[in-house]
Amino acid sequence: GLLAVAVVVLEAIQSIYQFQGKGITYQSTAEALKHEKYLWYATAGHYLTARNPEALLAERIEEILYSGHGRYNSEMEPMSRARVAGKQ
């Protein structure tokens, strides 16, 4: 019985903080950054013809990070609305 209670509590904590969704978003952003790093090192893709590869790398990293934040915020928004509605 105690084990069942512990499992229910842990599941509730997981659903409140959305650890799985955060982890997926983090992992996809990390993989995109890694991919960009390899293209830059190899001077391939967008970097092959870039006039200033370092500036392009900085811009592309910002785009990836911004889109990662956007995915995270869109995943968390319904949950935060539900919390606010529950408090009223």
PDB file of N, CA, C and O in Angstrom:
ATOM      1  N   GLY A   1       0.809  -1.187   0.000  1.00  0.00           N
ATOM      2  CA  GLY A   1       0.000   0.000   0.000  1.00  0.00           C
ATOM      3  C   GLY A   1       0.853   1.251   0.000  1.00  0.00           C
ATOM      4  O   GLY A   1       0.548   2.218  -0.697  1.00  0.00           O
ATOM      5  N   LEU A   2       1.923   1.233   0.782  1.00  0.00           N
ATOM      6  CA  LEU A   2       2.807   2.393   0.858  1.00  0.00           C
ATOM      7  C   LEU A   2       3.483   2.661  -0.483  1.00  0.00           C
ATOM      8  O   LEU A   2       3.666   3.811  -0.883  1.00  0.00           O
ATOM      9  N   LEU A   3       3.847   1.584  -1.167  1.00  0.00           N
ATOM     10  CA  LEU A   3       4.467   1.723  -2.481  1.00  0.00           C
ATOM     11  C   LEU A   3       3.486   2.344  -3.473  1.00  0.00           C
ATOM     12  O   LEU A   3       3.882   3.180  -4.285  1.00  0.00           O
ATOM     13  N   ALA A   4       2.236   1.955  -3.420  1.00  0.00           N
ATOM     14  CA  ALA A   4       1.222   2.515  -4.312  1.00  0.00           C
ATOM     15  C   ALA A   4       1.033   4.007  -4.051  1.00  0.00           C
ATOM     16  O   ALA A   4       0.897   4.789  -4.992  1.00  0.00           O
ATOM     17  N   VAL A   5       1.023   4.396  -2.806  1.00  0.00           N
ATOM     18  CA  VAL A   5       0.889   5.808  -2.452  1.00  0.00           C
ATOM     19  C   VAL A   5       2.090   6.597  -2.978  1.00  0.00           C
ATOM     20  O   VAL A   5       1.934   7.692  -3.518  1.00  0.00           O
ATOM     21  N   ALA A   6       3.285   6.034  -2.816  1.00  0.00           N
ATOM     22  CA  ALA A   6       4.493   6.701  -3.303  1.00  0.00           C
ATOM     23  C   ALA A   6       4.441   6.889  -4.817  1.00  0.00           C
ATOM     24  O   ALA A   6       4.819   7.942  -5.329  1.00  0.00           O
ATOM     25  N   VAL A   7       3.974   5.870  -5.530  1.00  0.00           N
ATOM     26  CA  VAL A   7       3.866   5.955  -6.985  1.00  0.00           C
ATOM     27  C   VAL A   7       2.865   7.042  -7.383  1.00  0.00           C
ATOM     28  O   VAL A   7       3.131   7.817  -8.301  1.00  0.00           O
ATOM     29  N   VAL A   8       1.739   7.105  -6.716  1.00  0.00           N
ATOM     30  CA  VAL A   8       0.727   8.117  -7.022  1.00  0.00           C
ATOM     31  C   VAL A   8       1.283   9.520  -6.762  1.00  0.00           C
ATOM     32  O   VAL A   8       1.069  10.428  -7.565  1.00  0.00           O
ATOM     33  N   VAL A   9       1.987   9.699  -5.658  1.00  0.00           N
ATOM     34  CA  VAL A   9       2.561  11.006  -5.341  1.00  0.00           C
ATOM     35  C   VAL A   9       3.607  11.399  -6.383  1.00  0.00           C
ATOM     36  O   VAL A   9       3.619  12.538  -6.849  1.00  0.00           O
ATOM     37  N   LEU A  10       4.475  10.473  -6.748  1.00  0.00           N
ATOM     38  CA  LEU A  10       5.494  10.767  -7.757  1.00  0.00           C
ATOM     39  C   LEU A  10       4.870  11.088  -9.113  1.00  0.00           C
ATOM     40  O   LEU A  10       5.343  11.985  -9.812  1.00  0.00           O
ATOM     41  N   GLU A  11       3.821  10.371  -9.488  1.00  0.00           N
ATOM     42  CA  GLU A  11       3.124  10.663 -10.743  1.00  0.00           C
ATOM     43  C   GLU A  11       2.479  12.040 -10.701  1.00  0.00           C
ATOM     44  O   GLU A  11       2.485  12.753 -11.704  1.00  0.00           O
ATOM     45  N   ALA A  12       1.928  12.420  -9.570  1.00  0.00           N
ATOM     46  CA  ALA A  12       1.315  13.746  -9.442  1.00  0.00           C
ATOM     47  C   ALA A  12       2.376  14.832  -9.590  1.00  0.00           C
ATOM     48  O   ALA A  12       2.154  15.833 -10.271  1.00  0.00           O
ATOM     49  N   ILE A  13       3.520  14.636  -8.957  1.00  0.00           N
ATOM     50  CA  ILE A  13       4.612  15.613  -9.067  1.00  0.00           C
ATOM     51  C   ILE A  13       5.076  15.712 -10.516  1.00  0.00           C
ATOM     52  O   ILE A  13       5.313  16.808 -11.024  1.00  0.00           O
ATOM     53  N   GLN A  14       5.204  14.574 -11.174  1.00  0.00           N
ATOM     54  CA  GLN A  14       5.638  14.561 -12.569  1.00  0.00           C
ATOM     55  C   GLN A  14       4.633  15.289 -13.454  1.00  0.00           C
ATOM     56  O   GLN A  14       5.031  16.034 -14.350  1.00  0.00           O
ATOM     57  N   SER A  15       3.356  15.090 -13.222  1.00  0.00           N
ATOM     58  CA  SER A  15       2.361  15.751 -14.068  1.00  0.00           C
ATOM     59  C   SER A  15       2.307  17.246 -13.799  1.00  0.00           C
ATOM     60  O   SER A  15       2.027  18.021 -14.713  1.00  0.00           O
ATOM     61  N   ILE A  16       2.564  17.664 -12.584  1.00  0.00           N
ATOM     62  CA  ILE A  16       2.564  19.099 -12.263  1.00  0.00           C
ATOM     63  C   ILE A  16       3.735  19.800 -12.936  1.00  0.00           C
ATOM     64  O   ILE A  16       3.557  20.851 -13.552  1.00  0.00           O
ATOM     65  N   TYR A  17       4.914  19.235 -12.824  1.00  0.00           N
ATOM     66  CA  TYR A  17       6.115  19.897 -13.331  1.00  0.00           C
ATOM     67  C   TYR A  17       6.488  19.509 -14.758  1.00  0.00           C
ATOM     68  O   TYR A  17       7.421  20.083 -15.320  1.00  0.00           O
ATOM     69  N   GLN A  18       5.794  18.564 -15.350  1.00  0.00           N
ATOM     70  CA  GLN A  18       5.994  18.166 -16.752  1.00  0.00           C
ATOM     71  C   GLN A  18       7.463  17.873 -17.083  1.00  0.00           C
ATOM     72  O   GLN A  18       8.007  18.409 -18.048  1.00  0.00           O
ATOM     73  N   PHE A  19       8.093  17.025 -16.282  1.00  0.00           N
ATOM     74  CA  PHE A  19       9.499  16.702 -16.503  1.00  0.00           C
ATOM     75  C   PHE A  19       9.733  16.048 -17.856  1.00  0.00           C
ATOM     76  O   PHE A  19      10.755  16.300 -18.495  1.00  0.00           O
ATOM     77  N   GLN A  20       8.804  15.213 -18.302  1.00  0.00           N
ATOM     78  CA  GLN A  20       8.976  14.528 -19.581  1.00  0.00           C
ATOM     79  C   GLN A  20       8.966  15.519 -20.736  1.00  0.00           C
ATOM     80  O   GLN A  20       9.818  15.442 -21.622  1.00  0.00           O
ATOM     81  N   GLY A  21       8.024  16.441 -20.740  1.00  0.00           N
ATOM     82  CA  GLY A  21       7.954  17.442 -21.808  1.00  0.00           C
ATOM     83  C   GLY A  21       9.173  18.338 -21.835  1.00  0.00           C
ATOM     84  O   GLY A  21       9.690  18.665 -22.903  1.00  0.00           O
ATOM     85  N   LYS A  22       9.632  18.736 -20.660  1.00  0.00           N
ATOM     86  CA  LYS A  22      10.829  19.570 -20.579  1.00  0.00           C
ATOM     87  C   LYS A  22      12.041  18.808 -21.098  1.00  0.00           C
ATOM     88  O   LYS A  22      12.885  19.368 -21.797  1.00  0.00           O
ATOM     89  N   GLY A  23      12.118  17.542 -20.756  1.00  0.00           N
ATOM     90  CA  GLY A  23      13.249  16.729 -21.199  1.00  0.00           C
ATOM     91  C   GLY A  23      13.282  16.552 -22.700  1.00  0.00           C
ATOM     92  O   GLY A  23      14.351  16.608 -23.309  1.00  0.00           O
ATOM     93  N   ILE A  24      12.125  16.337 -23.306  1.00  0.00           N
ATOM     94  CA  ILE A  24      12.048  16.174 -24.758  1.00  0.00           C
ATOM     95  C   ILE A  24      12.442  17.468 -25.452  1.00  0.00           C
ATOM     96  O   ILE A  24      13.197  17.445 -26.424  1.00  0.00           O
ATOM     97  N   THR A  25      11.940  18.593 -24.963  1.00  0.00           N
ATOM     98  CA  THR A  25      12.282  19.886 -25.551  1.00  0.00           C
ATOM     99  C   THR A  25      13.771  20.167 -25.406  1.00  0.00           C
ATOM    100  O   THR A  25      14.414  20.625 -26.350  1.00  0.00           O
ATOM    101  N   TYR A  26      14.318  19.894 -24.232  1.00  0.00           N
ATOM    102  CA  TYR A  26      15.743  20.104 -23.999  1.00  0.00           C
ATOM    103  C   TYR A  26      16.574  19.231 -24.944  1.00  0.00           C
ATOM    104  O   TYR A  26      17.537  19.704 -25.547  1.00  0.00           O
ATOM    105  N   GLN A  27      16.200  17.972 -25.066  1.00  0.00           N
ATOM    106  CA  GLN A  27      16.970  17.052 -25.896  1.00  0.00           C
ATOM    107  C   GLN A  27      16.930  17.454 -27.365  1.00  0.00           C
ATOM    108  O   GLN A  27      17.957  17.398 -28.041  1.00  0.00           O
ATOM    109  N   SER A  28      15.772  17.854 -27.873  1.00  0.00           N
ATOM    110  CA  SER A  28      15.690  18.238 -29.284  1.00  0.00           C
ATOM    111  C   SER A  28      16.488  19.513 -29.542  1.00  0.00           C
ATOM    112  O   SER A  28      17.115  19.641 -30.593  1.00  0.00           O
ATOM    113  N   THR A  29      16.476  20.461 -28.598  1.00  0.00           N
ATOM    114  CA  THR A  29      17.274  21.674 -28.749  1.00  0.00           C
ATOM    115  C   THR A  29      18.762  21.342 -28.713  1.00  0.00           C
ATOM    116  O   THR A  29      19.536  21.881 -29.504  1.00  0.00           O
ATOM    117  N   ALA A  30      19.163  20.469 -27.811  1.00  0.00           N
ATOM    118  CA  ALA A  30      20.570  20.068 -27.720  1.00  0.00           C
ATOM    119  C   ALA A  30      21.035  19.377 -28.997  1.00  0.00           C
ATOM    120  O   ALA A  30      22.152  19.615 -29.458  1.00  0.00           O
ATOM    121  N   GLU A  31      20.195  18.532 -29.568  1.00  0.00           N
ATOM    122  CA  GLU A  31      20.564  17.841 -30.811  1.00  0.00           C
ATOM    123  C   GLU A  31      20.677  18.815 -31.972  1.00  0.00           C
ATOM    124  O   GLU A  31      21.566  18.672 -32.811  1.00  0.00           O
ATOM    125  N   ALA A  32      19.794  19.800 -32.034  1.00  0.00           N
ATOM    126  CA  ALA A  32      19.870  20.798 -33.100  1.00  0.00           C
ATOM    127  C   ALA A  32      21.147  21.624 -32.975  1.00  0.00           C
ATOM    128  O   ALA A  32      21.785  21.939 -33.979  1.00  0.00           O
ATOM    129  N   LEU A  33      21.519  21.976 -31.748  1.00  0.00           N
ATOM    130  CA  LEU A  33      22.762  22.721 -31.544  1.00  0.00           C
ATOM    131  C   LEU A  33      23.981  21.892 -31.923  1.00  0.00           C
ATOM    132  O   LEU A  33      24.938  22.407 -32.501  1.00  0.00           O
ATOM    133  N   LYS A  34      23.940  20.614 -31.596  1.00  0.00           N
ATOM    134  CA  LYS A  34      25.048  19.723 -31.947  1.00  0.00           C
ATOM    135  C   LYS A  34      25.190  19.616 -33.469  1.00  0.00           C
ATOM    136  O   LYS A  34      26.298  19.656 -34.004  1.00  0.00           O
ATOM    137  N   HIS A  35      24.063  19.480 -34.147  1.00  0.00           N
ATOM    138  CA  HIS A  35      24.048  19.400 -35.614  1.00  0.00           C
ATOM    139  C   HIS A  35      24.665  20.673 -36.212  1.00  0.00           C
ATOM    140  O   HIS A  35      25.472  20.603 -37.138  1.00  0.00           O
ATOM    141  N   GLU A  36      24.282  21.816 -35.678  1.00  0.00           N
ATOM    142  CA  GLU A  36      24.794  23.096 -36.171  1.00  0.00           C
ATOM    143  C   GLU A  36      26.302  23.188 -35.951  1.00  0.00           C
ATOM    144  O   GLU A  36      27.030  23.696 -36.803  1.00  0.00           O
ATOM    145  N   LYS A  37      26.764  22.695 -34.804  1.00  0.00           N
ATOM    146  CA  LYS A  37      28.200  22.708 -34.501  1.00  0.00           C
ATOM    147  C   LYS A  37      28.968  21.896 -35.533  1.00  0.00           C
ATOM    148  O   LYS A  37      30.016  22.332 -36.007  1.00  0.00           O
ATOM    149  N   TYR A  38      28.457  20.718 -35.887  1.00  0.00           N
ATOM    150  CA  TYR A  38      29.156  19.869 -36.853  1.00  0.00           C
ATOM    151  C   TYR A  38      29.191  20.511 -38.232  1.00  0.00           C
ATOM    152  O   TYR A  38      30.197  20.412 -38.934  1.00  0.00           O
ATOM    153  N   LEU A  39      28.107  21.168 -38.627  1.00  0.00           N
ATOM    154  CA  LEU A  39      28.100  21.866 -39.916  1.00  0.00           C
ATOM    155  C   LEU A  39      29.135  22.990 -39.919  1.00  0.00           C
ATOM    156  O   LEU A  39      29.838  23.191 -40.909  1.00  0.00           O
ATOM    157  N   TRP A  40      29.223  23.713 -38.819  1.00  0.00           N
ATOM    158  CA  TRP A  40      30.175  24.823 -38.742  1.00  0.00           C
ATOM    159  C   TRP A  40      31.612  24.315 -38.786  1.00  0.00           C
ATOM    160  O   TRP A  40      32.450  24.862 -39.502  1.00  0.00           O
ATOM    161  N   TYR A  41      31.893  23.253 -38.007  1.00  0.00           N
ATOM    162  CA  TYR A  41      33.251  22.694 -38.016  1.00  0.00           C
ATOM    163  C   TYR A  41      33.661  22.217 -39.401  1.00  0.00           C
ATOM    164  O   TYR A  41      34.814  22.375 -39.800  1.00  0.00           O
ATOM    165  N   ALA A  42      32.723  21.635 -40.129  1.00  0.00           N
ATOM    166  CA  ALA A  42      33.018  21.076 -41.445  1.00  0.00           C
ATOM    167  C   ALA A  42      32.929  22.113 -42.558  1.00  0.00           C
ATOM    168  O   ALA A  42      33.220  21.803 -43.713  1.00  0.00           O
ATOM    169  N   THR A  43      32.533  23.330 -42.229  1.00  0.00           N
ATOM    170  CA  THR A  43      32.267  24.371 -43.219  1.00  0.00           C
ATOM    171  C   THR A  43      31.367  23.804 -44.310  1.00  0.00           C
ATOM    172  O   THR A  43      31.692  23.834 -45.497  1.00  0.00           O
ATOM    173  N   ALA A  44      30.237  23.293 -43.871  1.00  0.00           N
ATOM    174  CA  ALA A  44      29.272  22.674 -44.786  1.00  0.00           C
ATOM    175  C   ALA A  44      27.925  23.372 -44.636  1.00  0.00           C
ATOM    176  O   ALA A  44      27.731  24.204 -43.750  1.00  0.00           O
ATOM    177  N   GLY A  45      27.015  23.017 -45.511  1.00  0.00           N
ATOM    178  CA  GLY A  45      25.669  23.580 -45.442  1.00  0.00           C
ATOM    179  C   GLY A  45      25.681  25.081 -45.629  1.00  0.00           C
ATOM    180  O   GLY A  45      26.273  25.588 -46.582  1.00  0.00           O
ATOM    181  N   HIS A  46      25.034  25.792 -44.732  1.00  0.00           N
ATOM    182  CA  HIS A  46      24.945  27.251 -44.799  1.00  0.00           C
ATOM    183  C   HIS A  46      26.310  27.917 -44.673  1.00  0.00           C
ATOM    184  O   HIS A  46      26.501  29.027 -45.167  1.00  0.00           O
ATOM    185  N   TYR A  47      27.241  27.267 -44.030  1.00  0.00           N
ATOM    186  CA  TYR A  47      28.554  27.856 -43.753  1.00  0.00           C
ATOM    187  C   TYR A  47      29.508  27.769 -44.941  1.00  0.00           C
ATOM    188  O   TYR A  47      30.545  28.434 -44.955  1.00  0.00           O
ATOM    189  N   LEU A  48      29.170  26.969 -45.919  1.00  0.00           N
ATOM    190  CA  LEU A  48      30.027  26.780 -47.074  1.00  0.00           C
ATOM    191  C   LEU A  48      30.205  28.078 -47.854  1.00  0.00           C
ATOM    192  O   LEU A  48      31.306  28.389 -48.308  1.00  0.00           O
ATOM    193  N   THR A  49      29.134  28.823 -48.007  1.00  0.00           N
ATOM    194  CA  THR A  49      29.194  30.051 -48.798  1.00  0.00           C
ATOM    195  C   THR A  49      29.035  31.314 -47.950  1.00  0.00           C
ATOM    196  O   THR A  49      28.905  32.412 -48.492  1.00  0.00           O
ATOM    197  N   ALA A  50      29.044  31.166 -46.647  1.00  0.00           N
ATOM    198  CA  ALA A  50      28.825  32.316 -45.764  1.00  0.00           C
ATOM    199  C   ALA A  50      30.009  33.265 -45.811  1.00  0.00           C
ATOM    200  O   ALA A  50      31.165  32.843 -45.822  1.00  0.00           O
ATOM    201  N   ARG A  51      29.705  34.537 -45.839  1.00  0.00           N
ATOM    202  CA  ARG A  51      30.752  35.561 -45.843  1.00  0.00           C
ATOM    203  C   ARG A  51      31.425  35.629 -44.470  1.00  0.00           C
ATOM    204  O   ARG A  51      32.638  35.812 -44.374  1.00  0.00           O
ATOM    205  N   ASN A  52      30.622  35.479 -43.404  1.00  0.00           N
ATOM    206  CA  ASN A  52      31.137  35.508 -42.035  1.00  0.00           C
ATOM    207  C   ASN A  52      30.537  34.310 -41.276  1.00  0.00           C
ATOM    208  O   ASN A  52      29.483  34.445 -40.656  1.00  0.00           O
ATOM    209  N   PRO A  53      31.196  33.143 -41.321  1.00  0.00           N
ATOM    210  CA  PRO A  53      30.633  31.941 -40.706  1.00  0.00           C
ATOM    211  C   PRO A  53      30.378  32.065 -39.206  1.00  0.00           C
ATOM    212  O   PRO A  53      29.420  31.484 -38.697  1.00  0.00           O
ATOM    213  N   GLU A  54      31.224  32.816 -38.489  1.00  0.00           N
ATOM    214  CA  GLU A  54      31.028  32.959 -37.047  1.00  0.00           C
ATOM    215  C   GLU A  54      29.754  33.733 -36.732  1.00  0.00           C
ATOM    216  O   GLU A  54      29.016  33.372 -35.815  1.00  0.00           O
ATOM    217  N   ALA A  55      29.498  34.778 -37.478  1.00  0.00           N
ATOM    218  CA  ALA A  55      28.271  35.555 -37.267  1.00  0.00           C
ATOM    219  C   ALA A  55      27.045  34.713 -37.613  1.00  0.00           C
ATOM    220  O   ALA A  55      26.029  34.764 -36.919  1.00  0.00           O
ATOM    221  N   LEU A  56      27.150  33.937 -38.693  1.00  0.00           N
ATOM    222  CA  LEU A  56      26.038  33.071 -39.078  1.00  0.00           C
ATOM    223  C   LEU A  56      25.787  32.019 -38.004  1.00  0.00           C
ATOM    224  O   LEU A  56      24.637  31.718 -37.688  1.00  0.00           O
ATOM    225  N   LEU A  57      26.854  31.461 -37.443  1.00  0.00           N
ATOM    226  CA  LEU A  57      26.709  30.488 -36.364  1.00  0.00           C
ATOM    227  C   LEU A  57      25.974  31.105 -35.181  1.00  0.00           C
ATOM    228  O   LEU A  57      25.059  30.493 -34.629  1.00  0.00           O
ATOM    229  N   ALA A  58      26.365  32.302 -34.793  1.00  0.00           N
ATOM    230  CA  ALA A  58      25.708  32.978 -33.669  1.00  0.00           C
ATOM    231  C   ALA A  58      24.222  33.193 -33.959  1.00  0.00           C
ATOM    232  O   ALA A  58      23.382  32.967 -33.087  1.00  0.00           O
ATOM    233  N   GLU A  59      23.896  33.624 -35.169  1.00  0.00           N
ATOM    234  CA  GLU A  59      22.496  33.848 -35.531  1.00  0.00           C
ATOM    235  C   GLU A  59      21.699  32.547 -35.501  1.00  0.00           C
ATOM    236  O   GLU A  59      20.576  32.513 -35.000  1.00  0.00           O
ATOM    237  N   ARG A  60      22.281  31.484 -36.037  1.00  0.00           N
ATOM    238  CA  ARG A  60      21.572  30.196 -36.090  1.00  0.00           C
ATOM    239  C   ARG A  60      21.393  29.621 -34.687  1.00  0.00           C
ATOM    240  O   ARG A  60      20.362  29.013 -34.399  1.00  0.00           O
ATOM    241  N   ILE A  61      22.375  29.802 -33.814  1.00  0.00           N
ATOM    242  CA  ILE A  61      22.236  29.340 -32.437  1.00  0.00           C
ATOM    243  C   ILE A  61      21.092  30.084 -31.747  1.00  0.00           C
ATOM    244  O   ILE A  61      20.289  29.479 -31.038  1.00  0.00           O
ATOM    245  N   GLU A  62      21.024  31.389 -31.958  1.00  0.00           N
ATOM    246  CA  GLU A  62      19.936  32.176 -31.372  1.00  0.00           C
ATOM    247  C   GLU A  62      18.583  31.695 -31.882  1.00  0.00           C
ATOM    248  O   GLU A  62      17.630  31.604 -31.109  1.00  0.00           O
ATOM    249  N   GLU A  63      18.486  31.388 -33.170  1.00  0.00           N
ATOM    250  CA  GLU A  63      17.229  30.876 -33.735  1.00  0.00           C
ATOM    251  C   GLU A  63      16.832  29.554 -33.079  1.00  0.00           C
ATOM    252  O   GLU A  63      15.672  29.353 -32.720  1.00  0.00           O
ATOM    253  N   ILE A  64      17.796  28.667 -32.931  1.00  0.00           N
ATOM    254  CA  ILE A  64      17.513  27.358 -32.324  1.00  0.00           C
ATOM    255  C   ILE A  64      17.061  27.530 -30.881  1.00  0.00           C
ATOM    256  O   ILE A  64      16.079  26.921 -30.459  1.00  0.00           O
ATOM    257  N   LEU A  65      17.775  28.356 -30.126  1.00  0.00           N
ATOM    258  CA  LEU A  65      17.411  28.568 -28.729  1.00  0.00           C
ATOM    259  C   LEU A  65      16.045  29.233 -28.610  1.00  0.00           C
ATOM    260  O   LEU A  65      15.254  28.872 -27.738  1.00  0.00           O
ATOM    261  N   TYR A  66      15.763  30.195 -29.473  1.00  0.00           N
ATOM    262  CA  TYR A  66      14.469  30.877 -29.439  1.00  0.00           C
ATOM    263  C   TYR A  66      13.336  29.902 -29.757  1.00  0.00           C
ATOM    264  O   TYR A  66      12.289  29.929 -29.109  1.00  0.00           O
ATOM    265  N   SER A  67      13.544  29.045 -30.749  1.00  0.00           N
ATOM    266  CA  SER A  67      12.495  28.075 -31.090  1.00  0.00           C
ATOM    267  C   SER A  67      12.332  27.051 -29.968  1.00  0.00           C
ATOM    268  O   SER A  67      11.222  26.578 -29.722  1.00  0.00           O
ATOM    269  N   GLY A  68      13.425  26.704 -29.284  1.00  0.00           N
ATOM    270  CA  GLY A  68      13.322  25.799 -28.139  1.00  0.00           C
ATOM    271  C   GLY A  68      12.505  26.409 -27.021  1.00  0.00           C
ATOM    272  O   GLY A  68      11.687  25.726 -26.405  1.00  0.00           O
ATOM    273  N   HIS A  69      12.719  27.694 -26.751  1.00  0.00           N
ATOM    274  CA  HIS A  69      11.926  28.395 -25.738  1.00  0.00           C
ATOM    275  C   HIS A  69      10.466  28.454 -26.162  1.00  0.00           C
ATOM    276  O   HIS A  69       9.567  28.308 -25.335  1.00  0.00           O
ATOM    277  N   GLY A  70      10.234  28.666 -27.448  1.00  0.00           N
ATOM    278  CA  GLY A  70       8.865  28.727 -27.943  1.00  0.00           C
ATOM    279  C   GLY A  70       8.131  27.413 -27.758  1.00  0.00           C
ATOM    280  O   GLY A  70       6.965  27.396 -27.364  1.00  0.00           O
ATOM    281  N   ARG A  71       8.819  26.301 -28.044  1.00  0.00           N
ATOM    282  CA  ARG A  71       8.196  24.977 -27.845  1.00  0.00           C
ATOM    283  C   ARG A  71       7.922  24.748 -26.368  1.00  0.00           C
ATOM    284  O   ARG A  71       6.856  24.257 -25.997  1.00  0.00           O
ATOM    285  N   TYR A  72       8.885  25.103 -25.526  1.00  0.00           N
ATOM    286  CA  TYR A  72       8.709  24.911 -24.085  1.00  0.00           C
ATOM    287  C   TYR A  72       7.525  25.734 -23.579  1.00  0.00           C
ATOM    288  O   TYR A  72       6.679  25.224 -22.845  1.00  0.00           O
ATOM    289  N   ASN A  73       7.470  27.004 -23.972  1.00  0.00           N
ATOM    290  CA  ASN A  73       6.383  27.867 -23.511  1.00  0.00           C
ATOM    291  C   ASN A  73       5.029  27.385 -24.012  1.00  0.00           C
ATOM    292  O   ASN A  73       4.045  27.448 -23.274  1.00  0.00           O
ATOM    293  N   SER A  74       4.956  26.907 -25.246  1.00  0.00           N
ATOM    294  CA  SER A  74       3.673  26.432 -25.765  1.00  0.00           C
ATOM    295  C   SER A  74       3.237  25.147 -25.067  1.00  0.00           C
ATOM    296  O   SER A  74       2.039  24.893 -24.940  1.00  0.00           O
ATOM    297  N   GLU A  75       4.180  24.343 -24.618  1.00  0.00           N
ATOM    298  CA  GLU A  75       3.830  23.130 -23.876  1.00  0.00           C
ATOM    299  C   GLU A  75       3.381  23.457 -22.456  1.00  0.00           C
ATOM    300  O   GLU A  75       2.498  22.789 -21.917  1.00  0.00           O
ATOM    301  N   MET A  76       3.979  24.476 -21.847  1.00  0.00           N
ATOM    302  CA  MET A  76       3.691  24.812 -20.464  1.00  0.00           C
ATOM    303  C   MET A  76       2.479  25.722 -20.311  1.00  0.00           C
ATOM    304  O   MET A  76       1.887  25.766 -19.232  1.00  0.00           O
ATOM    305  N   GLU A  77       2.091  26.450 -21.357  1.00  0.00           N
ATOM    306  CA  GLU A  77       0.998  27.419 -21.254  1.00  0.00           C
ATOM    307  C   GLU A  77      -0.327  26.795 -20.821  1.00  0.00           C
ATOM    308  O   GLU A  77      -0.961  27.326 -19.908  1.00  0.00           O
ATOM    309  N   PRO A  78      -0.782  25.686 -21.433  1.00  0.00           N
ATOM    310  CA  PRO A  78      -2.053  25.112 -20.975  1.00  0.00           C
ATOM    311  C   PRO A  78      -2.010  24.694 -19.509  1.00  0.00           C
ATOM    312  O   PRO A  78      -3.010  24.816 -18.801  1.00  0.00           O
ATOM    313  N   MET A  79      -0.873  24.208 -19.055  1.00  0.00           N
ATOM    314  CA  MET A  79      -0.747  23.771 -17.675  1.00  0.00           C
ATOM    315  C   MET A  79      -0.826  24.959 -16.724  1.00  0.00           C
ATOM    316  O   MET A  79      -1.475  24.872 -15.681  1.00  0.00           O
ATOM    317  N   SER A  80      -0.171  26.072 -17.069  1.00  0.00           N
ATOM    318  CA  SER A  80      -0.203  27.233 -16.182  1.00  0.00           C
ATOM    319  C   SER A  80      -1.594  27.852 -16.161  1.00  0.00           C
ATOM    320  O   SER A  80      -2.018  28.372 -15.129  1.00  0.00           O
ATOM    321  N   ARG A  81      -2.309  27.807 -17.276  1.00  0.00           N
ATOM    322  CA  ARG A  81      -3.689  28.305 -17.293  1.00  0.00           C
ATOM    323  C   ARG A  81      -4.574  27.472 -16.378  1.00  0.00           C
ATOM    324  O   ARG A  81      -5.435  28.005 -15.678  1.00  0.00           O
ATOM    325  N   ALA A  82      -4.357  26.168 -16.389  1.00  0.00           N
ATOM    326  CA  ALA A  82      -5.148  25.280 -15.548  1.00  0.00           C
ATOM    327  C   ALA A  82      -4.880  25.560 -14.063  1.00  0.00           C
ATOM    328  O   ALA A  82      -5.799  25.510 -13.245  1.00  0.00           O
ATOM    329  N   ARG A  83      -3.627  25.852 -13.721  1.00  0.00           N
ATOM    330  CA  ARG A  83      -3.284  26.173 -12.329  1.00  0.00           C
ATOM    331  C   ARG A  83      -3.949  27.471 -11.897  1.00  0.00           C
ATOM    332  O   ARG A  83      -4.482  27.564 -10.792  1.00  0.00           O
ATOM    333  N   VAL A  84      -3.918  28.466 -12.764  1.00  0.00           N
ATOM    334  CA  VAL A  84      -4.521  29.772 -12.446  1.00  0.00           C
ATOM    335  C   VAL A  84      -6.028  29.614 -12.279  1.00  0.00           C
ATOM    336  O   VAL A  84      -6.615  30.179 -11.357  1.00  0.00           O
ATOM    337  N   ALA A  85      -6.650  28.850 -13.165  1.00  0.00           N
ATOM    338  CA  ALA A  85      -8.096  28.644 -13.085  1.00  0.00           C
ATOM    339  C   ALA A  85      -8.449  27.888 -11.807  1.00  0.00           C
ATOM    340  O   ALA A  85      -9.499  28.141 -11.218  1.00  0.00           O
ATOM    341  N   GLY A  86      -7.596  26.972 -11.371  1.00  0.00           N
ATOM    342  CA  GLY A  86      -7.839  26.200 -10.162  1.00  0.00           C
ATOM    343  C   GLY A  86      -7.738  27.037  -8.900  1.00  0.00           C
ATOM    344  O   GLY A  86      -8.379  26.720  -7.898  1.00  0.00           O
ATOM    345  N   LYS A  87      -6.943  28.101  -8.930  1.00  0.00           N
ATOM    346  CA  LYS A  87      -6.759  28.961  -7.764  1.00  0.00           C
ATOM    347  C   LYS A  87      -7.898  29.951  -7.571  1.00  0.00           C
ATOM    348  O   LYS A  87      -8.078  30.488  -6.478  1.00  0.00           O
ATOM    349  N   GLN A  88      -8.666  30.195  -8.627  1.00  0.00           N
ATOM    350  CA  GLN A  88      -9.732  31.196  -8.546  1.00  0.00           C
ATOM    351  C   GLN A  88     -10.970  30.651  -7.927  1.00  0.00           C
ATOM    352  O   GLN A  88     -11.959  31.371  -7.788  1.00  0.00           O
TER     353      GLN A  88
END
